[in-house]
Amino acid sequence: MTAPPLAADPVLAAFAEEVGATDAVAVEGARTRWAVGGAVADGTRLVKAPTGIVRHEAEEMIVCVRAGTPVAELAATLAQRGQRCALPDHGGTVGGAIAAGENDLLVLGCGTLRASVLEVRYVSAEGRLIRGGGPTVKNVTGFDLPRIMVGALGTLGLIAEVILRTNPLPATSLWAMATDADPFAARDALLRPAAVLWDGTHTWVNLEGHAPDVTAQLALLGTVGRFAEVQGPPPLPACRWSLAPGELRHLHAQQLGGFVASVGVGLVHAERPQPSRALPPTVAALSARVKSNFDPTGRLNPGRNPGAR
Ligand SMILES: Cc1cc2nc3c(=O)[nH]c(=O)nc-3n(C[C@H](O)[C@H](O)[C@H](O)COP(=O)(O)OP(=O)(O)OC[C@H]3O[C@@H](n4cnc5c(N)ncnc54)[C@H](O)[C@@H]3O)c2cc1C
């Protein structure tokens, strides 16, 4: 069955009309990551993405949601049917979380943000409503637009609505911490931890699932160190370093200040900002080509650089 044209939805059509096709424009979410990628150029017109949950098909494990919806509202709606999604709730909007492209702390358990965006509906630089991806794998042809929009900071298109994969809320979720454990051994010992964090001394592990499985995993952790249950993860320093997961073994506080590393992920929360690393020339050239194809006049979120964070 052919999907109806997006412009038949009056909410999406009104958003596309507001975005228009000529001047510099950016979406303003809740501004929780407003400074990421640099300041938006002076004179850029700010618009708000539409809000509301269009439909939650719990049995299909998908939700269709307007991009301006607060992540907290989406999480509360999904929880009513025992589900969650990969979007972290830190006061932002669905579109902002996707545009910022940061994974949840429990990414090993709830999956990556990029993999959870099944379909994206956005307004292009020409002011057209475009659909990319699809809720079932069979429907997907052409470019993988949902993935390219994740982390693009709204420089390739203004996200109006998305279809996200959901997953079950775990029956049990607990944090355990040890001061004598090798975090890499802990990660290897466990079947599927939702998070393994390490600050150079302490190791925190989040276990989730059915209670007997969590108990069994906790017992396994006992072979790695003296773990005790704690309330939650440690406070996370503000800067984010993106490293290859293998590099985490060689971290030292001199470089990062205090840090909390996500073992198995490659993300490090650190006190000091990550020194900027130039993109390899081939990647830089590819990025520039993608940007000029999607936004030839540079009108979408001018000033922002998704590569500079
Ligand atoms: C204290 C704190 C802790 C956090 N911790 C984590 C964490 O542990 N894990 C994690 O994954 N994330 C974390 N986040 C990030 C969080 O996911 C984002 O801050 C948030 O969801 C961004 O949403 P926003 O509506 O505030 O976006 P804004 O700050 O308003 O916008 C961010 C950028 O996205 C663009 N944008 C916004 N909406 C759209 C749209 N519809 N279409 C196109 N572009 C758009 C904006 O133009 C801007 O460039 C944390 C944030 C904070 C403040």
The ligand as an ORCA input file, in Angstrom:
! r2SCAN-3c Opt
* xyz 0 1
  C      22.506     17.839     31.696
  C      22.330     17.049     30.413
  C      22.746     15.731     30.406
  C      22.602     14.997     29.234
  N      23.007     13.727     29.268
  C      22.814     12.956     28.216
  C      23.154     11.586     28.273
  O      23.640     11.054     29.260
  N      22.952     10.863     27.184
  C      22.439     11.418     26.089
  O      22.260     10.696     25.145
  N      22.093     12.691     25.982
  C      22.259     13.482     27.014
  N      21.888     14.793     26.938
  C      21.469     15.339     25.616
  C      20.002     15.384     25.321
  O      19.634     14.266     24.570
  C      19.782     16.649     24.469
  O      20.221     17.737     25.245
  C      18.368     17.028     24.133
  O      17.518     15.978     23.921
  C      18.326     18.029     22.959
  O      16.974     18.489     22.797
  P      16.573     20.024     22.772
  O      15.120     20.045     22.399
  O      16.932     20.706     24.025
  O      17.465     20.560     21.568
  P      18.064     22.067     21.390
  O      19.142     22.303     22.396
  O      16.946     23.045     21.347
  O      18.687     21.907     19.947
  C      19.905     21.196     19.756
  C      20.254     21.283     18.262
  O      19.333     20.487     17.511
  C      18.655     21.280     16.538
  N      17.256     20.823     16.501
  C      16.366     20.794     17.524
  N      15.201     20.283     17.112
  C      15.344     19.976     15.776
  C      14.495     19.446     14.776
  N      13.222     19.119     15.028
  N      14.985     19.289     13.532
  C      16.260     19.621     13.245
  N      17.112     20.149     14.150
  C      16.662     20.318     15.404
  C      18.771     22.713     17.027
  O      18.646     23.636     15.967
  C      20.154     22.697     17.666
  O      21.162     22.834     16.713
  C      22.031     15.567     28.077
  C      21.611     16.900     28.107
  C      21.765     17.641     29.261
  C      21.300     19.067     29.272
*
